[in-house]
Amino acid sequence: MEKRRLAVLAVAGLLVLSSARVPTANIRIETHDVADLSPERFQAAVDVGVFAVKLLVTWSAERLAN
C-alpha cells in the first residue's frame, strides 16, 4: 500500500512539473514603415529547455534604398 501511495505521488509530481511554463524572452524590433503592407522580416527562436528566446526584426526595403 505504501508503494502505491508513493507511485501516485510521484506521478502527480511529474504532472505538475510537466505543466510548468518555460520562461520566454520575446524580443520584437519593428522598424518598418506603417504604410508598408509587406515589410521584410527576420524571425528566429531558440529553446534550450530551461529558457527560450524569440526574436522578430522587421524593416522596410524602401527605407534602406533611400
Backbone as a ProteinNet text record, in pm:
[ID]
protein_1_A
[PRIMARY]
MEKRRLAVLAVAGLLVLSSARVPTANIRIETHDVADLSPERFQAAVDVGVFAVKLLVTWSAERLAN
[TERTIARY]
82.5	0	86.6	197.5	286.5	352.5	387.7	449.5	350.5	226.1	123.9	104.9	101.4	84.7	203.3	323.6	443.6	441.5	394.9	387	285.4	171.8	69.9	123.4	194	252.6	360	439.4	543	481	376.1	308.5	245.3	183.2	121.9	228.9	343.3	452.7	505.6	518	563.5	463.9	334.8	233.1	241.2	264.4	275.8	399.4	511.3	634.2	623.5	554.8	543.9	451	363.2	272.1	330.9	447.6	511.7	559.1	541.9	581.8	729.9	792.4	932	938.9	1026.1	1039.3	1084.6	1017.6	1045.4	1067.6	1177.6	1203.3	1154.4	1063.3	1006.4	1056.1	1151.3	1213.7	1162.6	1102.8	1048.7	1111.3	1177.5	1235.4	1164.8	1070	988.1	1025.3	1102.2	1147.2	1087.5	986.7	926.8	828.8	804.8	710.2	568.3	483.2	346.3	268.8	299.3	228.7	275.7	387	439.9	353.3	287.3	195.8	267.6	388.6	463.7	609.7	637.1	775	862.8	991.6	1088.3	1092.8	1122.2	1125.2	1225.2	1282.3	1370.3	1313.5	1296.4	1236.3	1318.9	1350.2	1427.6	1378.8	1397.5	1361	1461.4	1498.2	1588.9	1525.1	1511.2	1454.7	1552.9	1609.6	1707.6	1650.5	1520.6	1456.8	1437.1	1539.3	1530.7	1472.9	1504	1450.4	1439.8	1368.1	1350.8	1364.3	1413.1	1427.8	1364.2	1277.5	1215.9	1254.7	1295.2	1339.4	1265.1	1212.8	1146.5	1200.5	1253.7	1304.3	1235.2	1175.1	1110.5	1170	1171.5	1219.8	1155.7	1158.3	1106.4	1221.9	1208.3	1315.5	1332.3	1224.6	1231.9	1310.8	1302.3	1373.6	1524.1	1567.7	1710.6	1761.5	1677	1718.1	1739.4	1670.3	1681	1794
-120.3	0	126.3	121.6	237.1	263.3	158.6	175.2	236.3	195.9	250.5	400	437.5	579.1	660.5	606.4	675.1	690.4	587.1	592.1	697.5	705.2	805.4	945.5	966.5	1097.6	1133.2	1034.8	1060.2	1099.2	1029.5	1061.9	1200.4	1232.5	1364.6	1473.9	1448.6	1544.9	1566.4	1458.9	1471.6	1548.9	1529.2	1604.2	1753.3	1786.5	1928.2	1989.5	1916.9	1969.6	1983.1	1891.4	1898.3	2009.4	2055.7	2163.2	2301.7	2309.1	2438.3	2501.1	2630.3	2701	2737.5	2733.6	2770.8	2922.7	2991	3136.2	3168.9	3266.9	3301.6	3451.8	3488.1	3628.2	3651.3	3745.3	3776.2	3915.1	3920.3	4046	4082.7	4201.3	4249.1	4384.3	4391.7	4516.8	4548.2	4638.4	4671.2	4810.3	4813.5	4941.4	4967.2	4891.5	4911.3	5028.4	5081.6	5190.7	5136.2	5209.1	5163.4	5144.1	5223	5212.3	5092.7	5031.9	4916.4	4794.2	4742.1	4629.3	4495.5	4485.9	4360	4390.2	4422.8	4454.9	4329.5	4351.7	4241.8	4200.4	4071.3	4026.7	3914.6	3910.9	3803.5	3752.1	3621.7	3564.1	3442.3	3432.9	3320.1	3284.8	3158.9	3113.3	3008	3014.5	2917.3	2870.7	2740.2	2681.7	2577.6	2602.7	2510.2	2429	2434.2	2356	2433.1	2503.9	2580.4	2718.8	2775.5	2904.7	2906.7	3005.5	3020.5	3167.6	3193.1	3329.3	3334.2	3433	3455.1	3594.6	3605.4	3732.8	3760	3880.9	3924.9	4062.8	4076.1	4204.3	4231.9	4349.4	4388.6	4520.5	4537.9	4661.7	4680.2	4803.8	4836	4840	4766.8	4762.6	4898.5	4973	5105	5201.9	5189.4	5278.2	5257.1	5133.6	5106.5	5159.9	5164.1	5209.4	5360.8	5433.8	5581.8	5630.1
0	0	0	74.7	81.9	-53.9	-127.7	-259.1	-358.3	-346.9	-437	-411.2	-285.2	-249.7	-299.3	-285	-332	-484	-554.1	-700.3	-744.8	-677.9	-712.5	-689.2	-579.5	-551.6	-654.4	-696.1	-796.5	-929.7	-972.4	-1097.6	-1089.4	-977	-960.1	-965.5	-904.1	-907.2	-1048.1	-1125.4	-1264	-1349.2	-1325.2	-1398.9	-1368.9	-1243.7	-1206	-1270.5	-1268.6	-1328.4	-1479.9	-1544	-1689.9	-1735.8	-1649.8	-1688.5	-1662	-1599.2	-1571.6	-1702.2	-1717	-1838.9	-1832.1	-1948.6	-1961.5	-1976.2	-1900.6	-1917.7	-2059.7	-2120.7	-2259.9	-2272.9	-2340	-2372.8	-2514.8	-2532.4	-2663	-2703.9	-2798.4	-2839.3	-2978.2	-2989	-3117.9	-3149.4	-3265.5	-3313.7	-3444.6	-3439.2	-3555.5	-3606.3	-3714.2	-3769.9	-3906.9	-3947.1	-4078.6	-4076.9	-4195.9	-4214.3	-4196.6	-4129.5	-4103.1	-4233.1	-4334.7	-4462.2	-4545.7	-4509.2	-4582.6	-4552.9	-4656.6	-4636.7	-4623.9	-4675.1	-4664.3	-4630.7	-4506.2	-4468.3	-4468.6	-4484.4	-4472.6	-4325.7	-4301.3	-4162.2	-4144.6	-4025.1	-3982.6	-3851.3	-3842.1	-3722.2	-3681.4	-3551.9	-3501.5	-3361.6	-3325.9	-3191.3	-3146.3	-3018.7	-2958.8	-2828.7	-2815.3	-2693.4	-2641.8	-2523.5	-2467	-2351	-2333.6	-2229	-2100.2	-2055.4	-1931.2	-1957.4	-2073.6	-2114.6	-2266.1	-2316.7	-2461.4	-2498	-2619	-2669.4	-2808.5	-2830.4	-2961.2	-3007.4	-3133.6	-3188.9	-3319	-3332.7	-3455.1	-3491	-3613.6	-3662.8	-3796	-3809.2	-3934.6	-3982.9	-4116.7	-4176.2	-4312.7	-4360.1	-4493.6	-4590.9	-4700.5	-4800.2	-4866.8	-4886	-4948.3	-4861.3	-4731.4	-4640.7	-4656.3	-4678.3	-4695.8	-4828.1	-4930.7	-5063.1	-5066.6	-4983.9	-4985	-4900.7
[MASK]
++++++++++++++++++++++++++++++++++++++++++++++++++++++++++++++++++

